[in-house]
């Protein structure tokens, strides 16, 4: 559940901030309470140049 919140937080940040993320991958810490997690954001192009596909993966950073 906490991992889902981390991913949703990032996607909401992109949406509400009217961000246009660059194509590529980036990593960032996405701690929730005392859980140390690491997020990977993957931004991909689509056939429609006005859309981007954004995937956020969340990993347990303690491993």
N, C-alpha and C positions, 0 to 999 in steps of 0.2 A: 504494500500500500504506500509506504514512504517513497519507494522508487517511482511509483506512478505519479505521486505528487511532485517530485523533482522534475520529471519530464514535462508534466503539465504546466508547471511554473515557467519553465523556459519557453514553451510554445505560447503561453499567454503573454509573456514578456515580448516576444516577437510580434504578436498580433496587436497588442495595445500600443506598442511603441512604433508601430508602422515601420518596422525594420525590413530591409531587403537584404537578407543574409547572402554573403558571398558563397559561391559554389566551393565545396571542399569540406574537410573535416576539422573539428577543433575539440579540445578536451578542456574540462573545467571541473572544479570541485563543486559538489551539490549536496552539501550536508543538510540533513533533516534531523533536528533535535540532536541527539548524541550519536547518530549513525553517520559514519564517515563514508560517503559515496563519491564516485567519480562519474561524470557524464561525458558521453561522446555525442557530439552534434554532427550529423551528416546532412549536408545540403546538396541536393542534386537538381540538375536542370530537368525540364519537361519539354515535350513537343511544343507547348504553348509558352512563348517567351515571357508572358506575363504571370506565370506561375512558377513556384519553386517547390520541390518536395523536401520537407525537413523531417528527419528522423532523430530522435533523442534516445540513446541507449544509456542505461544506468547500471553501474557495477558496484559491488561491495569493495570499497577501497582498503579494507582491512586484510584482504587476501593478497 
